[in-house]
Amino acid sequence: MPLTIRTAKGAHLFTVEVAETPEQQERGLMFVSSLGADQGMIFPYEPPRNVAFWMRNTLIPLDMVFIREDGTIARIVTAKALDETPIAAGEPVAAVLELRAGRAGELGIGEGDRVEWSH
């Protein structure tokens, strides 16, 4: 599914998988050995909630992009591969986007930028 992040530098297009079911959300990107520069996975939540993620069985480091209900980015955290320390959103979010670690920084994506996708 296409997803766009709009920043002050412009729009960045990604192709993401959607983790819709509880089973898909639990598995996430576990056991994935690589992720393309413009690929990722989005975890939608209806209603929005204060979620926490960890990296159990996740072989690659990831940027976790926490997205508010209005589409703005609340927080971005880079998570280490295989780290089981919970990473909390810190507030209710409507989705979490996982990208290859460092990609948000490379593109200048930050808090307050807007994420758009069909949901």
Secondary structure as GFF3:
##gff-version 3
##sequence-region A 1 119
A	DSSP	beta_strand	2	7	.	.	.	ID=ss1
A	DSSP	beta_strand	10	18	.	.	.	ID=ss2
A	DSSP	alpha_helix	22	27	.	.	.	ID=ss3
A	DSSP	beta_strand	39	49	.	.	.	ID=ss4
A	DSSP	beta_strand	52	53	.	.	.	ID=ss5
A	DSSP	beta_strand	62	67	.	.	.	ID=ss6
A	DSSP	beta_strand	73	79	.	.	.	ID=ss7
A	DSSP	beta_strand	87	88	.	.	.	ID=ss8
A	DSSP	beta_strand	93	100	.	.	.	ID=ss9
A	DSSP	alpha_helix	103	107	.	.	.	ID=ss10
A	DSSP	beta_strand	114	117	.	.	.	ID=ss11
###
